[in-house]
Amino acid sequence: QAQLVESGGGLVQAGGSLRLSCKASGIVFAFNTMSWYRQGSGPQRELVATISTDGIADYADSVKGRATISRDNARSTVELRMNSLKPEDTDVYYCSALRSGHSIWGQGTQITVVP
């Protein structure tokens, strides 16, 4: 059964940093584009960062320069590191795997940034 499990959420002070991790199972991890989203205030989740099967990363403008996404195909994990956190980064963060138009999602992990 395909599954993504996020970890690393919690309470962080503004200006601080965090590391989120997502462990995949039941999928051929190396063949999936991996992404981090956050819930946001709109009807659709907001893409935070994505990393292709070739390791090419891309970021939302809101986190560019503050976030780094990385993947470890051997361990089937993807990480998101963020620094200079702001209260507006407070949200539920989701890991996603995409292959051939089919996505799976993790359960989400809460990040709360306090002033």
MITI-466060 format. One line per 2 residues: number of its first residue (from 1); their letters; for each residue y, z, x of N, C-alpha, C, O, CB. Coordinates in steps of 0.1 Angstrom, whole numbers. Glycine has a CB too. Layout:
NUM	A	Y:Z:X:Y:Z:X:Y:Z:X:Y:Z:X:Y:Z:X  ...;
***
This chain:
1	QA	-12:0:8:0:0:0:12:0:9:14:8:18:0:12:-10  21:-9:6:34:-10:14:43:2:11:45:5:0:41:-23:11;
3	QL	48:7:22:56:19:20:66:20:31:63:17:43:48:32:19  79:25:28:89:28:37:93:42:35:96:46:24:101:18:36;
5	VE	94:50:46:97:64:45:109:67:54:108:65:66:86:73:48  120:70:48:132:73:56:133:88:60:127:97:53:145:70:49;
7	SG	139:91:71:141:105:75:154:105:83:160:95:88:130:110:84  160:117:85:171:119:93:184:122:85:195:123:91:174:107:101;
9	GG	183:122:72:195:125:64:200:140:66:192:148:71:193:122:50  211:143:60:216:156:61:231:157:60:238:148:56:211:163:73;
11	LV	236:169:64:250:172:64:256:170:78:250:175:87:253:186:58  267:163:78:273:160:91:288:162:90:294:159:80:269:146:96;
13	QA	294:167:101:309:168:101:315:155:104:310:147:112:313:179:111  327:153:98:334:141:101:336:139:116:340:149:123:348:141:94;
15	GG	335:127:121:336:125:135:323:126:143:321:123:155:345:135:141  313:132:136:300:134:142:291:121:141:296:110:138:293:145:135;
17	SL	279:123:145:269:111:145:256:115:138:253:127:136:267:107:160  249:105:135:236:107:129:226:96:133:230:85:138:237:108:114;
19	RL	214:99:131:203:89:134:194:89:122:187:99:119:196:91:147  192:78:115:183:76:105:171:68:110:172:59:118:189:69:93;
21	SC	159:72:105:147:65:109:139:61:97:139:68:87:138:74:119  132:50:98:124:45:87:111:40:93:110:32:102:132:33:79;
23	KA	101:46:87:87:43:92:80:34:81:80:38:69:79:56:94  75:23:85:69:14:76:53:15:77:48:17:88:73:-1:78;
25	SG	47:13:66:32:12:66:28:2:56:35:0:46:26:26:64  16:-4:58:11:-13:48:17:-27:48:15:-35:39:13:-7:35;
27	IV	26:-30:58:32:-43:59:30:-48:74:28:-40:83:47:-43:55  32:-61:76:32:-66:90:46:-65:94:54:-74:92:26:-81:90;
29	FA	50:-54:100:64:-50:103:71:-61:110:83:-64:107:64:-37:110  65:-67:120:72:-76:129:77:-89:121:86:-96:126:63:-80:140;
31	FN	71:-91:110:74:-103:102:85:-101:92:89:-109:84:62:-109:95  90:-88:91:100:-84:81:114:-83:87:115:-77:98:96:-72:75;
33	TM	124:-88:80:138:-84:83:140:-70:78:137:-67:66:148:-95:77  145:-62:86:147:-48:82:162:-45:81:170:-49:88:141:-38:93;
35	SW	165:-37:71:179:-35:67:181:-20:63:171:-13:58:184:-44:57  193:-16:64:197:-3:58:208:-6:48:218:-14:51:203:7:69;
37	YR	207:0:37:217:-2:26:221:12:22:215:22:26:211:-9:13  233:13:15:237:25:9:240:22:-5:244:11:-9:248:32:17;
39	QG	240:33:-14:241:31:-28:255:26:-32:256:16:-40:239:44:-35  266:31:-26:279:27:-29:283:30:-43:275:37:-51:280:12:-27;
41	SG	295:26:-47:300:29:-61:298:18:-71:300:20:-83:315:33:-60  294:7:-66:292:-5:-75:277:-5:-80:269:3:-77:295:-17:-68;
43	PQ	275:-16:-88:261:-17:-94:251:-21:-84:239:-18:-86:262:-27:-105  255:-27:-73:245:-31:-63:246:-23:-50:257:-18:-47:246:-46:-60;
45	RE	235:-21:-44:236:-14:-31:244:-22:-21:243:-34:-21:222:-10:-26  250:-15:-12:258:-21:-1:250:-23:12:244:-13:16:271:-13:1;
47	LV	250:-34:17:243:-36:30:251:-30:41:263:-32:42:241:-51:33  244:-22:49:251:-15:60:248:-22:73:257:-25:81:246:0:61;
49	AT	235:-25:75:231:-32:88:218:-38:85:210:-34:77:230:-22:99  215:-49:93:203:-56:92:199:-61:106:207:-64:114:204:-68:82;
51	IS	186:-62:107:181:-67:120:169:-77:117:160:-74:110:176:-55:130  170:-89:123:161:-99:120:148:-97:128:147:-88:136:166:-113:124;
53	TD	138:-105:125:125:-104:132:127:-107:147:119:-103:155:115:-114:126  138:-115:150:141:-118:164:150:-107:171:154:-108:182:148:-131:165;
55	GI	153:-97:163:161:-86:169:176:-88:168:184:-81:175:157:-84:183  180:-98:160:195:-101:159:200:-91:148:195:-91:137:197:-116:155;
57	AD	211:-84:152:216:-74:143:229:-79:137:237:-87:143:218:-61:150  232:-74:125:245:-77:118:249:-65:110:240:-57:106:244:-89:109;
59	YA	262:-63:109:267:-51:103:278:-53:92:285:-64:93:273:-42:114  279:-44:83:290:-45:74:303:-42:81:303:-34:91:288:-35:62;
61	DS	313:-48:77:326:-45:83:330:-30:83:336:-26:93:337:-53:76  326:-23:73:329:-9:72:323:0:83:327:11:85:325:-4:58;
63	VK	312:-5:89:305:3:99:305:-4:113:300:1:123:291:6:95  310:-16:113:310:-24:126:317:-16:137:328:-11:135:316:-38:124;
65	GR	310:-15:148:316:-7:159:312:7:159:314:14:169:331:-9:160  306:12:148:302:26:147:287:27:144:282:38:145:310:33:135;
67	AT	281:16:142:266:17:138:258:8:148:263:-2:153:264:12:124  246:12:150:236:4:158:223:5:151:218:15:148:235:9:172;
69	IS	218:-7:148:204:-8:142:195:-13:152:198:-22:160:204:-17:129  183:-7:153:173:-11:162:159:-11:156:157:-3:146:174:-2:175;
71	RD	150:-18:162:136:-18:156:126:-17:168:129:-21:179:134:-31:148  115:-11:164:104:-9:173:92:-14:166:86:-7:158:102:6:178;
73	NA	88:-27:169:77:-33:162:64:-26:165:55:-26:156:76:-48:166  62:-21:177:50:-14:180:48:-1:172:37:2:169:50:-10:195;
75	RS	59:5:168:58:17:160:62:15:146:62:25:138:67:28:166  64:3:142:68:-1:128:80:8:123:79:13:112:56:1:119;
77	TV	90:10:131:101:18:128:114:10:130:115:2:139:101:31:136  124:14:122:137:9:123:147:21:123:145:30:115:141:-2:112;
79	EL	156:21:131:166:32:132:180:27:130:183:15:132:165:39:146  188:36:124:202:33:123:210:45:129:208:57:125:206:31:108;
81	RM	217:42:139:226:53:145:240:50:141:245:38:142:224:53:161  247:60:137:261:59:133:269:70:140:264:81:141:263:59:118;
83	NS	281:67:145:290:76:150:303:76:144:306:67:135:291:75:166  312:85:148:325:85:142:324:85:127:332:78:120:334:74:147;
85	LK	316:93:122:313:93:107:325:98:99:333:106:104:301:102:104  327:92:88:338:95:79:333:100:66:321:97:62:347:82:77;
87	PE	341:108:58:336:112:45:332:101:36:323:103:28:347:121:38  338:89:38:334:78:29:321:72:33:316:63:26:345:67:30;
89	DT	315:77:44:301:73:47:291:81:39:279:78:39:298:75:62  296:91:32:287:99:23:280:90:13:287:83:5:294:110:16;
91	DV	267:91:13:260:82:3:245:84:5:240:92:14:263:67:5  237:78:-4:223:77:-2:220:64:6:224:53:2:215:78:-16;
93	YY	212:65:17:209:54:25:194:50:23:185:58:23:212:57:40  193:37:22:179:32:19:175:22:30:183:14:35:179:25:5;
95	CS	163:23:33:156:13:42:150:2:34:145:5:23:146:20:52  151:-10:39:145:-21:31:138:-31:41:142:-33:52:156:-29:23;
97	AL	127:-36:36:120:-47:44:119:-59:35:116:-59:24:105:-42:48  122:-70:42:123:-83:35:114:-94:42:115:-96:54:137:-88:33;
99	RS	105:-100:34:97:-111:40:94:-121:29:89:-117:18:84:-105:46  97:-133:31:95:-144:22:100:-141:8:94:-143:-2:80:-147:21;
101	GH	112:-136:8:119:-133:-5:114:-121:-12:119:-118:-23:117:-144:-14  105:-113:-6:100:-101:-13:105:-89:-5:103:-88:7:84:-102:-13;
103	SI	111:-80:-13:116:-68:-7:109:-55:-11:104:-54:-22:131:-66:-10  108:-46:-2:103:-33:-5:114:-23:-1:121:-26:9:89:-29:1;
105	WG	114:-11:-7:125:-1:-5:119:12:-2:108:16:-7:135:-1:-16  126:20:6:123:34:7:129:42:-4:135:37:-13:128:39:21;
107	QG	126:55:-3:131:64:-14:145:68:-13:151:73:-22:122:76:-15  151:66:-1:165:69:2:166:83:8:158:92:6:172:69:-11;
109	TQ	176:84:16:179:97:23:194:100:22:202:91:24:175:97:37  198:112:18:212:115:16:219:119:29:214:126:37:213:127:6;
111	IT	231:113:30:240:116:41:252:121:35:259:115:27:243:104:51  256:133:39:269:139:34:278:142:46:274:150:55:266:152:26;
113	VV	289:136:46:299:138:57:310:147:52:317:143:43:304:125:63  312:158:58:322:168:54:334:168:63:332:166:75:316:182:52;
115	P	346:169:58:358:169:66:358:180:77:367:181:85:371:170:58;
***
